[in-house]
Amino acid sequence: MSSPNPLLIASGLPPFDRITPEHVQPAIRQLLAESRSLVESLTQPDTPSTWADFAAPLTDGMERLSWAWGIVGHLHSVNDIPAWRDAYNTMLPEVTRFYSELGQNLALFDKYKAIRSGSEYAGLTQAQKKIIDNEIRDFRLSGAELPEADKPRFQAIQEELASLAARFSENVLDATNAFAEIITDEAELDGLPEDIKLAARAAAEAAGVEGWKFTLQAPSYLPVMQYATNQALRARMYRASATRASEFSDSGSKPEWDNSGLMTRILALRQEEARLLGYHNFAEVSLVSKMAETPAQVLAFLRDMAAKAKPYAEKDMAELKAFAASELGMAEIEPWDVAFISEKLLQARYAFSEQEVKQYFTEPKVIGGLFQVIETLFGVRIKPDTAPVWDDSVRFYRLENPAGELVGQFYMDLYARETKRGGAWMDEAVTRRRTPSGIQTPVAYLNCNFSKPLGDKPATFTHDEVITLFHEAGHGFHHLLTQVEELGVSGIRGVEWDAVELPSQFLENFCWEWAVLKDMTCHVDTGAPLPRALFDKMLAAKNFQSGLMTMRQLEFSLFDMLLHSDFNPQTQTVMDLLAEVRQEVAVLIPPAWHRFPNSFSHIFAGGYGAGYYSYKWAEVLSADAYAAFEETGNPLDQATGQRYQEEILAMGGVRPALESFKAFRGREPSPDALLRHNGMIPA
Ligand SMILES: [Zn+2]
């Protein structure tokens, strides 16, 4: 008898010691076929529309597929050798098609609606009710409930929006790539760091030209704006970047890449889609599945924050001007001077060596410090555990409650490898739920891309890397500490998009807490903890120009929200609206020819339309949650930790995030803590 395909076990810890790329195609094909026939039988008229007869078996069946496909996706991310890449890519289209069909399956929608209106609903658990409600909401937002006559138009809008979004970003990309600044006189490169010059030299060689080549891509553009003393060069590149994909073609952008018409069309189609779905505007549609309730609420949030932050932004600007005048002999500041002067000011006032800081964050201390924070706050124990892994450097841990019972487990894959995708991320391996045989405990993957240890010394991390680790651990413990027993709203599932970063950003705060840091650091050679004076410099640099940066984020957010809720193309243009927003919030008004919206891909080509505010929103939530700990006088206060765990982490997506927040904090979120953490404290 041949051994069974390990991807068909479909529960528990992934058997990484047995799974090979050859298992993928047969297992996933079989699971897709099983899932299709399950959906087919569950949507038959004689299947009773009840939780036990419909929702529960559907969940079980879908979990088998997502367990197996999740492992394949994980291995594709952390062990991207050709065989795994092929295995993944071969099945990706079929899996994607299956899930998109599921989202359009109106027979499933009918079953959910029947449960919703049936007599059983009132007696379901809160989690079960929320799952049914979420399913119905998502079907509605994808047009399932439209009159038959409107459906073709709705579908046509979706398709046109998808192709406009693709064209929007292609135009930005083409316009970005069309510009090149070739410098042949090295004197014109004064101020630029050597590595930037070397890269520009290599770019010129690759293009077959003499000298140095600079482009509008960030790694080339930003250093020029920051370091080049050549003001004319900065001005040319600034103009080129600011007029990408616009009606201006003096910097190499072509008329056919002008995004102006596309923006108007995208906005009109989104408005039409919103009307068809029964909403006043697209912002309302965007907010249905978010924590924020109405566009007015978001606008009020942004304007309140702007009113509070603006004086600090003005102070930042005044400081910049004074420094430019006294130290650099620049009486006037042009928009292309701001990054340059800021860099000089940062160096003069707040500079410290990242490399020096890094010597203090040794891996055992950092991991120990992270675990200590978790154990103290949440009353759990973290212990080494064993399981098959995909690389020898991967560690595996278990989480136990005070009674010694298993709460969850997690893998930690810290180091960069050639076969691992970049960045840092948390992923679910197994999600907590109740099964007929008891509670299925959750399992998480924590993935980072840090440097390996060299020789016999422990690895050292930059402070940014430590923050990254805490951020992903925050997502991880959101997943691991849930108490929810239904899959669809367990852990991070079902948590609103603008609230899901709360637990991750929350944990980052401990990386700025002296009481935590001094025990979490140990110089790799001397064993000394981080000196307080160095920490103070890190803190000052953290808040450098935070007023200006906050106002910039608020300007983008306000523009986005107004564009999707209060914009009339009959009476104004996109640029008119932006000018109004700038009058309201900007501290430095860019030139009239600046065409920022034409390359604002986040909102026109990405998923951030009427959602850009989420960045600030989640920061406010996490800072305000953290302030509850600060208010006790002890950032590691256990009673507050327990409440945070019970009201926020444990609840998953069972109830609206605002309810969870209010249950924890006893009030609505307030931006005061974020302003304070950013150094914006009223005198
Ligand atoms: Zn995150």
Residues whose N, C-alpha, C, O or C-beta is under 5 A from the ligand:
A	BS01	ZN	S504
